């Protein structure tokens, strides 16, 4: 009988986090020490030099004060022959120089930190856009944005505190220990060492426990943020069902979980701070008593008592922040780990190593025995072969779930075919660069989503650097120019979040204008009018016919009235082609297409 596994899951999580932390440090190091940018290395070196200088000057300040006390007490003559006033002034200058070196250090290092933040943020943003559709439809936008936000902030925190808090603290403790051992005796160093050891042990133990509480708080924060983003994105749905109070209740419930976790974190912080103060106070009392005995016995001058006190107070201040800094560094490593996990997420669809730009000579589209399924256990397309000749309009129709929209996604290469091939002018889309493929295809989707910007910006999105004349020509071709100029702000009219300030037909026309401005040789219309009323559909249909002239057009259609003029119609059912022909030929065949046509005509006559 195998032995039972009594492994503590929290231990496994902590060990994983430590391994992830080391990996994160390894990944962030190149941003601080890049081989191809020497100026970054130079700034890091000079910043470290300023850091060491500030700590050496800071260490001198307590000794200068102590010597000044000894001079005033008449117990010794200043080696520097500066006198008490001179030593006091020198001490003040030392403090000023300490601050000056710290500010110099920050100023030197600031460009390095900001460059690292910007580079990481850009790489993460670019990588997210490179990830496949399969990844994006399974991720929650609110949670994803939170991971990026916390990850970038984590980098900023790590750079600032790891280099300028933990590093300086270790240096300062080492210098102070050397000073105690050389200037006084080993008893002082022993008390200091024991105090620091106890302090660090207590701080790390309690902080490890608090990190678990912080992880719980982060989870609650992500959940609350996701609910808020999801609710705001579905603003109309919330209004339709009068669910404002329900949504507020869901959000408040998530925030209640965050509140409880945050309170635990606050209470534990109070306990940590009090425990740290006890240990530091005990150490301070120990060295102070030892120094007081030395002064009383005549072994030490009075000024040395001041030096001991000043040195202990000087190291108490950075030590007091150790717990919070350590916790934040741990949390920053966790947050950065999530971001680097995101960067390590492989894209399902990538360019082949020898991929070449797509060369469109006519715009022929060929599906050659294409098989595909989002899930291997549930195939969608089961051997579809279609050829759209250059300049033709080919429509693909079928009932819901037949696989017609999937063909559009495969053409744009949101996914790769499981078997078979999809070619444009004889070139397999898997063998060409995605950028050139996307540039060759213009898409008008069922629901055009607009940026929360102006109409001009949304149309101009089709062509980077488009002139106003080009924008207006595209708008005229999409039959929306007259509507735009009639608006009070014309092309500078803001469309609102996802274009909610425009009607469905107006949004579609803006989307068509944007695609026309792109001027692609291939046009994909993915149920571009199915969400519109019949009158608006006729207007949009004219704009789409205009848009399709001189281009190969692949139309994914639900409303059959929009594709009656197509050169060829493909009827799909359950992933297979069941009919093909023109509108008249298919009606005459009295098969599946005719049945769909008559059903839709009957529905329209009723309405």
GUTI-224130 format. One record per residue (C-alpha): residue number from 1; residue in three letters; x, y, z. Coordinates in steps of 0.001 Angstrom, whole numbers. Layout:
% GUTI-224130
     i    aa        px        py        pz
   NUM   ALA         X         Y         Z
...
This chain:
% GUTI-224130
     i    aa        px        py        pz
     1   UNK         0         0         0
     2   UNK      1600      3307     -1045
     3   UNK      2335      5838      1682
     4   UNK       -75      8713      2068
     5   UNK      1002     12055       706
     6   UNK       858     14576      3526
     7   UNK      2443     17387      1527
     8   UNK      1112     20758      2584
     9   UNK      -377     22464      -493
    10   UNK       630     25893       838
    11   UNK      4261     24753       998
    12   UNK      4029     23703     -2638
    13   UNK      2537     27084     -3566
    14   UNK      5288     28922     -1690
    15   UNK      8030     26852     -3319
    16   UNK      6459     27491     -6717
    17   UNK      6325     31206     -5946
    18   UNK      9991     31214     -4923
    19   UNK     10938     29453     -8169
    20   UNK      8727     31888    -10073
    21   UNK     10383     34790     -8217
    22   UNK     13855     33674     -9280
    23   UNK     12650     33265    -12839
    24   UNK     11116     36763    -12722
    25   UNK     14388     38264    -11463
    26   UNK     16260     36524    -14275
    27   UNK     13788     37893    -16820
    28   UNK     13889     41467    -15536
    29   UNK     17708     41626    -15304
    30   UNK     18255     42147    -19067
    31   UNK     16133     45288    -18882
    32   UNK     18574     46724    -16318
    33   UNK     21735     45438    -17990
    34   UNK     21061     45258    -21757
    35   UNK     23988     44218    -23901
    36   UNK     22975     46450    -26803
    37   UNK     22590     49698    -24827
    38   UNK     25791     50655    -22932
    39   UNK     24281     53911    -21657
    40   UNK     21925     51892    -19444
    41   UNK     24849     49998    -17887
    42   UNK     26747     53235    -17305
    43   UNK     23795     54782    -15498
    44   UNK     23339     51694    -13309
    45   UNK     27037     51806    -12319
    46   UNK     26949     55527    -11525
    47   UNK     23712     55119     -9567
    48   UNK     25314     52371     -7476
    49   UNK     28369     54584     -6910
    50   UNK     26125     57400     -5664
    51   UNK     24357     54888     -3413
    52   UNK     27634     53722     -1796
    53   UNK     28776     57350     -1372
    54   UNK     25515     58280       368
    55   UNK     25842     55402      2837
    56   UNK     29491     56186      3628
    57   UNK     28600     59819      4283
    58   UNK     25602     58746      6391
    59   UNK     27848     56531      8504
    60   UNK     30210     59447      9169
    61   UNK     27470     61687     10573
    62   UNK     27026     59941     13995
    63   UNK     30815     59915     14546
    64   UNK     31072     63630     13813
    65   UNK     28311     64351     16349
    66   UNK     29982     62115     18943
    67   UNK     33367     63746     18452
    68   UNK     31734     67175     18817
    69   UNK     30263     66073     22172
    70   UNK     33687     64811     23278
    71   UNK     35311     68132     22317
    72   UNK     32682     70094     24221
    73   UNK     33082     67801     27221
    74   UNK     36848     68340     27069
    75   UNK     37494     64624     26865
    76   UNK     39547     64739     23658
    77   UNK     41007     67115     21100
    78   UNK     39563     66852     17633
    79   UNK     41880     65079     15264
    80   UNK     40567     67335     12546
    81   UNK     41202     70410     14746
    82   UNK     37811     71663     13738
    83   UNK     36445     72211     17222
    84   UNK     32894     71466     18355
    85   UNK     31320     74010     16029
    86   UNK     33297     72776     13065
    87   UNK     32337     69157     13800
    88   UNK     28687     70120     14185
    89   UNK     28780     71920     10832
    90   UNK     30590     68942      9276
    91   UNK     27862     66643     10627
    92   UNK     25172     68841      9094
    93   UNK     27048     68884      5779
    94   UNK     27361     65101      5912
    95   UNK     23579     64763      6289
    96   UNK     23081     67186      3396
    97   UNK     25540     65237      1249
    98   UNK     23734     62008      2146
    99   UNK     20470     63429       826
   100   UNK     22266     64915     -2174
   101   UNK     23843     61584     -3152
   102   UNK     20456     59842     -2750
   103   UNK     18756     62354     -5045
   104   UNK     21630     62089     -7527
   105   UNK     21260     58313     -7453
   106   UNK     17514     58577     -8194
   107   UNK     18070     61103    -10987
   108   UNK     20736     58929    -12637
   109   UNK     18657     55765    -12381
   110   UNK     15266     57253    -13366
   111   UNK     15785     56905    -17163
   112   UNK     16833     53265    -16677
   113   UNK     13706     52440    -14671
   114   UNK     11348     54283    -17019
   115   UNK     12907     52629    -20053
   116   UNK     12450     49194    -18469
   117   UNK      8807     49961    -17628
   118   UNK      8044     51264    -21094
   119   UNK      9766     48356    -22839
   120   UNK      8023     45741    -20713
   121   UNK      4615     47400    -21066
   122   UNK      5000     47622    -24837
   123   UNK      6192     44021    -25171
   124   UNK      3263     42802    -23076
   125   UNK       776     44880    -25068
   126   UNK      2190     43642    -28391
   127   UNK      2199     40046    -27182
   128   UNK     -1456     40214    -26133
   129   UNK     -2397     41321    -29651
   130   UNK      -338     38461    -31082
   131   UNK     -2184     35846    -29041
   132   UNK     -4805     33898    -30903
   133   UNK     -8551     34333    -30895
   134   UNK     -8811     31081    -28923
   135   UNK     -6935     32705    -26032
   136   UNK     -8882     35967    -26054
   137   UNK    -12325     34394    -26031
   138   UNK    -11398     32425    -22908
   139   UNK     -9904     35375    -20992
   140   UNK    -11770     38029    -19050
   141   UNK    -10847     41529    -20171
   142   UNK    -11002     43026    -16671
   143   UNK     -8788     40335    -15167
   144   UNK     -6324     40592    -18066
   145   UNK     -5980     44364    -17762
   146   UNK     -5490     43977    -14008
   147   UNK     -2637     41485    -14536
   148   UNK      -869     43915    -16873
   149   UNK     -1448     46883    -14568
   150   UNK      -172     45066    -11479
   151   UNK      2734     43537    -13399
   152   UNK      4044     46882    -14664
   153   UNK      3594     48452    -11234
   154   UNK      5420     45457     -9768
   155   UNK      8408     46111    -12026
   156   UNK      8484     49742    -10930
   157   UNK      8300     48766     -7264
   158   UNK     10949     46069     -7610
   159   UNK     13393     48382     -9332
   160   UNK     12897     51111     -6757
   161   UNK     12881     49089     -3551
   162   UNK     15093     46114     -4360
   163   UNK     17886     48377     -5558
   164   UNK     17304     51389     -3321
   165   UNK     15870     49871      -136
   166   UNK     17020     46287       367
   167   UNK     20427     46841     -1249
   168   UNK     21185     50029       700
   169   UNK     19849     48445      3912
   170   UNK     22239     45487      3591
   171   UNK     25128     47858      2822
   172   UNK     24245     50105      5762
   173   UNK     23949     47179      8178
   174   UNK     27312     45834      7024
   175   UNK     29019     49210      7412
   176   UNK     27427     49764     10824
   177   UNK     28529     46301     11958
   178   UNK     32099     47015     10859
   179   UNK     31984     50349     12713
   180   UNK     30743     48709     15929
   181   UNK     33376     45987     15735
   182   UNK     36316     48275     14970
   183   UNK     35483     51448     16883
   184   UNK     33950     49809     19964
   185   UNK     34297     46071     20577
   186   UNK     32767     42746     19569
   187   UNK     30099     42848     22300
   188   UNK     28349     45690     20521
   189   UNK     28614     43853     17231
   190   UNK     27175     40690     18838
   191   UNK     24144     42566     20214
   192   UNK     23622     44238     16837
   193   UNK     23904     40911     15000
   194   UNK     21462     39133     17332
   195   UNK     18985     42027     17093
   196   UNK     19108     42087     13301
   197   UNK     18867     38284     13064
   198   UNK     15798     38198     15338
   199   UNK     14272     41144     13521
   200   UNK     14754     39606     10070
   201   UNK     13532     36174     11214
   202   UNK     10394     37621     12816
   203   UNK      9723     39920      9871
   204   UNK     10060     37214      7245
   205   UNK      7974     34685      9188
   206   UNK      5101     37086      9738
   207   UNK      5368     38496      6234
   208   UNK      5172     35024      4674
   209   UNK      1850     34599      6470
   210   UNK       746     38057      5381
   211   UNK      1589     37290      1735
   212   UNK     -1122     34596      1799
   213   UNK     -3567     37204      3088
   214   UNK     -2423     39598       376
   215   UNK     -2915     36908     -2261
   216   UNK     -6477     36458     -1055
   217   UNK     -6983     40241     -1174
   218   UNK     -5643     40342     -4744
   219   UNK     -8031     37587     -5813
   220   UNK    -10948     39496     -4341
   221   UNK     -9740     42696     -6011
   222   UNK     -9502     40979     -9409
   223   UNK    -12965     39474     -8960
   224   UNK    -14502     42833     -8025
   225   UNK    -12772     44574    -10926
   226   UNK    -13923     41909    -13368
   227   UNK    -17524     42234    -12216
   228   UNK    -17346     46022    -12586
   229   UNK    -15850     45860    -16101
   230   UNK    -18274     43133    -17195
   231   UNK    -21248     45113    -15896
   232   UNK    -20136     48336    -17608
   233   UNK    -19492     46555    -20914
   234   UNK    -23043     45195    -20704
   235   UNK    -24547     48554    -19728
   236   UNK    -27484     48225    -22141
   237   UNK    -28361     44720    -20974
   238   UNK    -28325     45892    -17360
   239   UNK    -30744     48680    -18275
   240   UNK    -33011     46398    -20314
   241   UNK    -33600     44156    -17307
   242   UNK    -33629     46901    -14672
   243   UNK    -30745     45108    -12973
   244   UNK    -28849     48119    -11605
   245   UNK    -29450     47123     -7988
   246   UNK    -28644     43508     -8768
   247   UNK    -25343     44511    -10369
   248   UNK    -24556     46834     -7473
   249   UNK    -25274     43939     -5111
   250   UNK    -22915     41610     -7004
   251   UNK    -20203     44252     -6991
   252   UNK    -20749     45046     -3314
   253   UNK    -20563     41356     -2432
   254   UNK    -17209     41114     -4235
   255   UNK    -16016     44271     -2480
   256   UNK    -17141     42811       867
   257   UNK    -14764     39908       280
   258   UNK    -12020     42397      -539
   259   UNK    -12867     44406      2583
   260   UNK    -12572     41330      4825
   261   UNK     -9234     40363      3302
   262   UNK     -7970     43958      3535
   263   UNK     -8912     44136      7237
   264   UNK     -6973     40944      7958
   265   UNK     -4010     42486      6166
   266   UNK     -4272     45706      8206
   267   UNK     -4570     43882     11554
   268   UNK     -1610     41647     10769
   269   UNK       415     44730      9780
   270   UNK      -243     46256     13203
   271   UNK      1035     43073     14892
   272   UNK      4093     43013     12649
   273   UNK      4959     46637     13402
   274   UNK      4601     46150     17172
   275   UNK      6752     43006     17170
   276   UNK      9432     44739     15132
   277   UNK      9456     47678     17561
   278   UNK      9900     45320     20527
   279   UNK     12932     43640     18968
   280   UNK     14546     46922     17882
   281   UNK     13898     48495     21282
   282   UNK     15460     45510     23053
   283   UNK     18565     45794     20871
   284   UNK     18750     49536     21387
   285   UNK     18464     49139     25160
   286   UNK     21193     46459     25086
   287   UNK     23817     48586     23320
   288   UNK     22812     51714     25226
   289   UNK     23203     49936     28589
   290   UNK     26556     48568     27457
   291   UNK     27688     52052     26366
   292   UNK     26367     53632     29596
   293   UNK     28391     51147     31677
   294   UNK     31459     51963     29576
   295   UNK     31004     55715     30160
   296   UNK     30369     55169     33885
   297   UNK     33540     53067     34200
   298   UNK     35537     55635     32261
   299   UNK     36196     53253     29377
   300   UNK     34253     55383     26898
   301   UNK     33929     59142     26480
   302   UNK     30426     60650     26614
   303   UNK     30474     61282     22879
   304   UNK     30741     57547     22181
   305   UNK     27454     57049     24014
   306   UNK     25948     59519     21517
   307   UNK     27590     57660     18616
   308   UNK     26094     54332     19729
   309   UNK     22660     55898     20089
   310   UNK     22885     57670     16722
   311   UNK     24075     54533     14895
   312   UNK     21255     52415     16336
   313   UNK     18627     55025     15485
   314   UNK     20106     55354     12004
   315   UNK     19646     51652     11253
   316   UNK     16241     51480     12971
   317   UNK     14599     53671     10349
   318   UNK     15334     51467      7300
   319   UNK     14729     48304      9341
   320   UNK     11239     49521     10217
   321   UNK     10366     49376      6522
   322   UNK     11822     45905      6010
   323   UNK      8550     44055      6616
   324   UNK      6468     46151      4258
   325   UNK      9229     46294      1658
   326   UNK      9780     42531      1798
   327   UNK      6049     41889      1527
   328   UNK      5722     44292     -1382
   329   UNK      8727     42768     -3122
   330   UNK      7220     39311     -2704
   331   UNK      3917     40604     -4044
   332   UNK      5658     42447     -6862
   333   UNK      7399     39207     -7835
   334   UNK      4022     37421     -7852
   335   UNK      2431     40176     -9959
   336   UNK      5392     40255    -12326
   337   UNK      5311     36461    -12486
   338   UNK      1710     36627    -13732
   339   UNK      2732     39159    -16370
   340   UNK      5711     37069    -17492
   341   UNK      3428     34016    -17609
   342   UNK      1311     36052    -19982
   343   UNK      4413     36860    -22061
   344   UNK      5315     33159    -22084
   345   UNK      1834     32219    -23313
   346   UNK      2436     30810    -26803
   347   UNK       327     31973    -29727
   348   UNK     -1651     29231    -31461
   349   UNK     -1165     30911    -34816
   350   UNK      2355     32042    -35716
   351   UNK      4255     32886    -38886
   352   UNK      6275     30050    -40358
   353   UNK     10064     30596    -40141
   354   UNK     10254     30985    -43934
   355   UNK      6955     32890    -44312
   356   UNK      6848     35328    -47211
   357   UNK      4522     38278    -47838
   358   UNK      1274     37381    -49581
   359   UNK      1245     38420    -53241
   360   UNK     -2309     39019    -54455
   361   UNK     -2515     38828    -58245
   362   UNK     -6262     38362    -58645
   363   UNK     -7730     37472    -55299
   364   UNK     -8747     33854    -55869
   365   UNK     -9814     32120    -52644
   366   UNK     -9657     28338    -52448
   367   UNK    -10747     26043    -49627
   368   UNK     -9348     22594    -50393
   369   UNK    -10986     19804    -48350
   370   UNK    -10879     21917    -45184
   371   UNK    -11466     20233    -41818
   372   UNK    -11644     22208    -38579
   373   UNK    -13069     22110    -35072
   374   UNK    -12645     24438    -32098
   375   UNK    -12660     21279    -30034
   376   UNK    -11194     18088    -31509
   377   UNK    -14128     16142    -30147
   378   UNK    -16605     18365    -32029
   379   UNK    -15630     19008    -35679
   380   UNK    -17235     22021    -37353
   381   UNK    -16061     21763    -40970
   382   UNK    -15847     18247    -42393
   383   UNK    -14141     18524    -45757
   384   UNK    -15274     21784    -47350
   385   UNK    -13997     22705    -50808
   386   UNK    -14869     26113    -52268
   387   UNK    -13269     28294    -54954
   388   UNK    -14047     32007    -55288
   389   UNK    -12599     33311    -58548
   390   UNK    -11070     36814    -58751
   391   UNK    -13742     39486    -58743
   392   UNK    -16528     37057    -57860
   393   UNK    -19000     37410    -55036
   394   UNK    -19440     34035    -53331
   395   UNK    -21996     33713    -50551
   396   UNK    -21975     31047    -47857
   397   UNK    -25296     30380    -46152
   398   UNK    -26660     27843    -43728
   399   UNK    -28405     27442    -40422
   400   UNK    -26814     28433    -37127
   401   UNK    -23867     26195    -36274
   402   UNK    -23322     25021    -39839
   403   UNK    -19791     26480    -39887
   404   UNK    -20199     29464    -42210
   405   UNK    -18675     32070    -39838
   406   UNK    -15831     29657    -39094
   407   UNK    -14745     29889    -42736
   408   UNK    -14279     33653    -42319
   409   UNK    -12144     33159    -39216
   410   UNK     -9992     30605    -41013
   411   UNK     -9556     32938    -43991
   412   UNK     -8308     35727    -41715
   413   UNK     -6251     33065    -39929
   414   UNK     -7620     33561    -36463
   415   UNK     -7264     29772    -36460
   416   UNK     -5414     27248    -38603
   417   UNK     -7203     24456    -40435
   418   UNK     -6957     20995    -38869
   419   UNK     -6620     19337    -42274
   420   UNK     -6721     20425    -45882
   421   UNK     -5628     23879    -47043
   422   UNK     -6881     27418    -47534
   423   UNK     -5169     29332    -50330
   424   UNK     -5209     32813    -51808
   425   UNK     -3946     32942    -55408
   426   UNK     -2407     29523    -54859
   427   UNK      -523     30521    -51674
   428   UNK     -1358     28616    -48498
   429   UNK     -2237     31181    -45832
   430   UNK       -16     29253    -43388
   431   UNK      3006     29979    -45594
   432   UNK      2590     33772    -45735
   433   UNK      3062     36433    -43062
   434   UNK         2     37277    -41027
   435   UNK       595     40997    -41516
   436   UNK       437     40717    -45312
   437   UNK     -2594     38405    -45093
   438   UNK     -4481     40819    -42858
   439   UNK     -3573     43742    -45128
   440   UNK     -5090     41899    -48099
   441   UNK     -8473     41231    -46462
   442   UNK    -11073     43774    -45448
   443   UNK    -13718     42628    -42985
   444   UNK    -17151     44056    -42266
   445   UNK    -18481     42106    -39267
   446   UNK    -22039     41643    -38065
   447   UNK    -21556     44188    -35290
   448   UNK    -18984     46864    -36046
   449   UNK    -17199     47865    -32851
   450   UNK    -15864     51417    -32839
   451   UNK    -13205     53067    -30706
   452   UNK    -14327     55625    -28160
   453   UNK    -13080     58470    -30340
   454   UNK    -14274     60608    -33227
   455   UNK    -15910     59461    -36468
   456   UNK    -12852     60734    -38329
   457   UNK    -10518     58608    -36183
   458   UNK    -12653     55478    -36647
   459   UNK    -12790     55798    -40440
   460   UNK     -9095     56751    -40641
   461   UNK     -8266     53586    -38686
   462   UNK     -8504     51747    -41994
   463   UNK     -5379     53455    -43336
   464   UNK     -2620     54814    -41166
   465   UNK     -1894     58428    -42113
   466   UNK     -5003     58860    -44293
   467   UNK     -5756     62400    -45443
   468   UNK     -9089     64130    -44842
   469   UNK     -9937     63848    -48560
   470   UNK     -9345     60085    -48483
   471   UNK    -11522     59777    -45363
   472   UNK    -14353     61738    -46970
   473   UNK    -14128     59736    -50226
   474   UNK    -14459     56501    -48242
   475   UNK    -17411     57949    -46316
   476   UNK    -19142     58922    -49584
   477   UNK    -18608     55421    -50965
   478   UNK    -20168     54019    -47794
   479   UNK    -23063     56515    -48139
   480   UNK    -22495     58165    -44766
   481   UNK    -20724     61425    -45686
   482   UNK    -23935     63477    -45841
   483   UNK    -25011     62204    -42427
   484   UNK    -21622     63075    -40894
   485   UNK    -21427     66634    -42238
   486   UNK    -24967     67284    -40974
   487   UNK    -23810     66617    -37415
   488   UNK    -22910     69697    -35315
   489   UNK    -19287     68554    -34962
   490   UNK    -19069     66748    -38286
   491   UNK    -16197     64305    -38539
   492   UNK    -15043     65292    -35028
   493   UNK    -18221     63850    -33471
   494   UNK    -17397     61416    -30650
   495   UNK    -19043     58015    -31101
   496   UNK    -18927     56920    -27439
   497   UNK    -17921     53604    -25926
   498   UNK    -18072     50913    -28635
   499   UNK    -19897     53445    -30835
   500   UNK    -23053     53499    -28706
   501   UNK    -23879     57081    -29745
   502   UNK    -24544     55875    -33303
   503   UNK    -27353     53663    -34552
   504   UNK    -26661     50172    -35845
   505   UNK    -26855     51290    -39472
   506   UNK    -24619     54290    -38866
   507   UNK    -22017     52116    -37161
   508   UNK    -22090     49659    -40064
   509   UNK    -21567     52463    -42578
   510   UNK    -18605     53770    -40573
   511   UNK    -17245     50206    -40558
   512   UNK    -17720     49927    -44324
   513   UNK    -16010     53296    -44865
   514   UNK    -13109     52139    -42696
   515   UNK    -12750     48973    -44784
   516   UNK    -13034     50873    -48068
   517   UNK    -10266     53218    -46943
   518   UNK     -8099     50134    -46363
   519   UNK     -8766     49271    -50048
   520   UNK     -8177     45494    -49783
   521   UNK     -8342     43181    -52816
   522   UNK    -10463     40693    -50835
   523   UNK    -13595     41598    -48895
   524   UNK    -15127     39414    -46182
   525   UNK    -18691     40308    -45176
   526   UNK    -19520     38354    -42030
   527   UNK    -23319     38657    -41659
   528   UNK    -22834     42395    -42111
   529   UNK    -26580     43221    -42210
   530   UNK    -28167     40529    -40060
   531   UNK    -28536     42841    -37046
   532   UNK    -30261     45625    -39022
   533   UNK    -33872     46336    -39905
   534   UNK    -35067     45743    -43483
   535   UNK    -34986     49410    -44564
   536   UNK    -31499     49976    -43153
   537   UNK    -30430     46657    -44633
   538   UNK    -31326     47871    -48137
   539   UNK    -29279     51052    -47635
   540   UNK    -26296     49085    -46311
   541   UNK    -26709     46535    -49106
   542   UNK    -26169     49267    -51699
   543   UNK    -23060     50444    -49859
   544   UNK    -21739     46875    -49715
   545   UNK    -22379     46324    -53427
   546   UNK    -20403     49491    -54103
   547   UNK    -17653     48278    -51793
   548   UNK    -17423     44917    -53548
   549   UNK    -16840     46228    -57067
   550   UNK    -13513     45042    -58440
   551   UNK    -12852     42833    -55411
   552   UNK    -13256     39170    -54541
   553   UNK    -16078     39108    -52019
   554   UNK    -16814     36286    -49604
   555   UNK    -20168     36858    -47918
   556   UNK    -21255     34985    -44817
   557   UNK    -24999     35534    -44802
   558   UNK    -27997     34806    -42648
   559   UNK    -30498     36941    -44549
   560   UNK    -30724     35401    -47999
   561   UNK    -32185     38572    -49525
   562   UNK    -28759     40209    -49242
   563   UNK    -26996     37636    -51421
   564   UNK    -29494     37014    -54223
   565   UNK    -27127     38757    -56689
   566   UNK    -24114     36625    -55686
   567   UNK    -22232     34884    -58497
   568   UNK    -22390     31644    -56533
   569   UNK    -24061     30525    -53322
   570   UNK    -22714     27723    -51123
   571   UNK    -25163     26062    -48739
   572   UNK    -23599     24524    -45625
   573   UNK    -25241     22142    -43196
   574   UNK    -23435     20505    -40287
   575   UNK    -20042     21327    -41771
   576   UNK    -20729     19921    -45232
   577   UNK    -21671     21539    -48555
   578   UNK    -25140     20329    -49467
   579   UNK    -25866     22674    -52386
   580   UNK    -24113     25144    -54679
   581   UNK    -25314     27394    -57487
   582   UNK    -26849     30773    -58250
   583   UNK    -29925     32090    -56490
   584   UNK    -32234     31096    -59355
   585   UNK    -30613     27675    -59782
   586   UNK    -30982     26867    -56099
   587   UNK    -34614     27995    -55993
   588   UNK    -35319     25843    -59032
   589   UNK    -33603     22851    -57367
   590   UNK    -36140     23188    -54516
   591   UNK    -33680     21919    -51917
   592   UNK    -32322     23246    -48630
   593   UNK    -31719     26781    -49957
   594   UNK    -35244     27033    -51326
   595   UNK    -36632     25913    -47976
   596   UNK    -34616     28593    -46130
   597   UNK    -35660     31225    -48677
   598   UNK    -39375     30473    -48378
   599   UNK    -39203     30442    -44584
   600   UNK    -37536     33860    -44522
   601   UNK    -39947     35300    -47087
   602   UNK    -42869     34058    -44988
   603   UNK    -41393     35619    -41838
   604   UNK    -40863     38956    -43587
   605   UNK    -44409     38987    -44984
   606   UNK    -45769     38443    -41465
   607   UNK    -43724     41315    -40031
